[in-house]
Amino acid sequence: MGVGKDVVNRFFEAGLRDDIQAAADCFAPDARWIMAEGAEPGTTYTKAEIPAFLEKIIGLRKEYEAKGITLEYGELLEVQDRVVLEFSVLSPEGKVLDRAVDLFTIQDGLIAVKDVFRKA
């Protein structure tokens, strides 16, 4: 497994354990997390803002789980300094509610940019 896949896997595993600090530690000091929602070209969170945003995202995941909504992830694809991950949000009946792609840019073994491209 490449360095990029390693850090992205650590990020997701920490999030699933609700370990906000460990997930945030996967980001470089000058990292940016760019969401598809918000003003064009999306809302950007800095390294200092990422822990609070992670807390919000983990809360949303728990709300989904309580409603039977699941997340389905594709395989991580790594090309040079980029890691791509496709995922879908599924209703309890399996209907696709949302689809997105995360594009991670890796720098010195950490996530420098997490850019989310979404298609509802």
C-alpha positions in Angstrom: 0.0 0.0 0.0 1.3 3.5 -0.9 1.9 6.3 1.6 -1.1 8.1 0.4 -3.4 5.2 0.9 -1.9 4.6 4.3 -2.7 8.1 5.6 -6.2 8.2 4.0 -7.0 4.8 5.6 -5.7 6.1 9.0 -8.0 9.1 8.6 -11.1 7.1 7.9 -10.3 4.5 10.6 -9.9 7.3 13.2 -13.2 8.8 12.1 -15.0 5.5 12.5 -13.6 5.3 16.1 -14.8 8.8 16.7 -11.2 9.8 17.4 -11.2 13.4 16.1 -7.7 14.2 17.2 -6.2 11.1 15.4 -8.2 11.9 12.3 -7.1 15.6 12.4 -3.5 14.5 12.8 -3.6 13.0 9.4 -3.7 16.5 7.9 -0.6 18.6 7.1 -0.1 21.9 9.1 -1.4 24.0 6.2 -4.0 21.5 5.0 -7.4 22.5 3.5 -10.6 20.5 3.3 -12.8 21.8 0.5 -16.5 20.8 0.7 -18.8 20.9 -2.4 -21.4 22.8 -0.4 -21.3 26.5 0.2 -20.2 29.5 -1.8 -18.4 28.7 -5.1 -16.2 26.8 -5.3 -17.2 25.4 -2.0 -16.5 25.9 1.7 -12.9 25.5 2.7 -11.8 24.4 6.2 -8.2 25.1 7.4 -6.2 22.7 9.7 -7.4 24.7 12.7 -11.0 24.3 11.7 -10.8 20.6 10.7 -11.4 19.1 14.3 -14.7 21.0 14.7 -15.8 20.1 11.2 -14.9 16.4 11.9 -17.1 16.5 15.0 -20.0 17.8 12.9 -19.4 15.1 10.2 -19.2 12.3 12.9 -22.5 13.5 14.3 -24.0 13.4 10.9 -22.8 9.9 10.4 -24.4 8.8 13.7 -27.7 10.4 12.6 -27.5 8.5 9.4 -26.8 5.2 11.2 -29.8 5.8 13.5 -32.0 6.1 10.5 -30.6 3.1 8.7 -28.7 5.2 6.2 -25.4 3.7 5.2 -22.2 4.8 3.4 -20.7 2.6 0.8 -17.1 3.2 -0.2 -15.2 2.2 -3.3 -11.6 1.2 -3.4 -8.8 3.8 -2.8 -7.0 4.6 -6.0 -3.5 6.1 -5.7 -1.7 7.9 -8.5 1.5 9.7 -7.6 0.6 12.3 -4.9 -3.2 11.8 -5.3 -5.7 9.4 -3.7 -9.2 9.1 -5.0 -12.2 7.6 -3.2 -15.7 7.2 -4.5 -18.6 6.8 -2.1 -22.4 6.7 -2.0 -25.0 7.4 0.7 -27.7 4.7 0.6 -31.2 4.7 2.0 -32.3 1.8 4.2 -33.8 0.3 1.0 -30.5 0.7 -0.9 -31.5 3.7 -3.0 -28.7 6.0 -3.8 -29.3 9.3 -2.0 -26.0 11.0 -2.7 -22.8 10.3 -4.5 -19.4 11.9 -4.2 -15.7 11.6 -4.8 -12.9 12.7 -2.5 -9.7 13.7 -4.1 -6.8 13.8 -1.6 -3.5 15.4 -2.3 -0.7 13.9 -0.2 2.4 15.8 0.9 5.1 14.5 3.1 2.9 11.5 4.2 0.0 13.8 5.3 -3.2 15.0 3.7 -2.5 18.5 2.2 -5.9 18.8 0.5 -9.2 16.9 0.8 -11.4 18.1 -2.0 -14.9 16.8 -2.2 -16.8 16.6 -5.5 -20.5 15.7 -5.0 -23.4 14.7 -7.1 -26.7 14.5 -5.4 
